[in-house]
Every structure is written in C-alpha cells, then in structure tokens.
Amino acid sequence: MLTSDSFDVIVTRHLVWTLVDPAAAFAEWKRVLGPGGQLLLIDGDFVSRGWVARTLARLSPRRSQNMNSRHQEILSQVHFAQGARAEQVAFLLAEAGFTDIRIDTDLSKIHRAQARQLGWRRSLIRHSEHRYAISAKV
C-alpha cells in the first residue's frame, strides 16, 4: 500500500528472525526505500542457545508444557526456525538487491548499559547470544 521510493530509512529491531518470508519482506523494503535509502536491522539468533543460556535455563523455573508447545508451534512457522545468523540475513539482503551491507556484532557497550536493568542472569544470557546490527543501502 506504500508508494515506491517513499522512505529514506527503515529501522527494525528483533523483527527479522520472526519473518515467514524474509526474501519477500526485504524486496518490499527495498521497493519503498528511495534512492540512497538506508536499512538498519538490529536482530539476533534467539533460537540457537549457547552453553551459558542452556546452563542458566536448567537452573531457572521451567515454562509450562503448554507455553513451550505454543512457542515451538510458532517457531516452526518462521523462516529462521533454526536461528537467524547475521551472515544468512546479509546474504538474503544482497539477493534482494541491497548494497554496502555491513554487519556489526560488537554490541558490548549496549549489553553493558542494559545489564543494570536486566539483572545478572538475563544479562549473561543476552551477552552470550549472537546479536547484531546490519546496515544496507539501496
């Protein structure tokens, strides 16, 4: 419903990993971005869990079976059901025609700033996850 070339910038946060058809979404974002438009994605692999997250999960109260089943049902419907790695997302962006794709995985300053609000357990998990920012141009 949006006209082509109608935006200068698109910013998403923790959205890409939930997409059913990221190629279609990226093509649409490219269409609505004007010449020289910029895309910024802040996202992560929230599925593949490292040893820190797995260990802390074992020490935490368990989710109900119903909640876990619902989570798995939703996860089975998204493209990145096995986890959204930065390199995979960048590849799909390039296929959609984006250029000057840059990946930044050093979000440590952000993690440290958020740690004060999250507490030690969630802060450790967040720091151990594969999180990234990707910028790309039309």
Secondary structure, DSSP 8 states (H G I E B T S, - for coil): ---TT-EEEEEEES-GGG-S-HHHHHHHHHHHEEEEEEEEEEEEE-SS--HHHHHHHHHS----HHHHHHHHHHHTTSTTTT---HHHHHHHHHHTT-EEEEEE---HHHHHHHHHHH-HHHHHHHHHSEEEEEEEE-
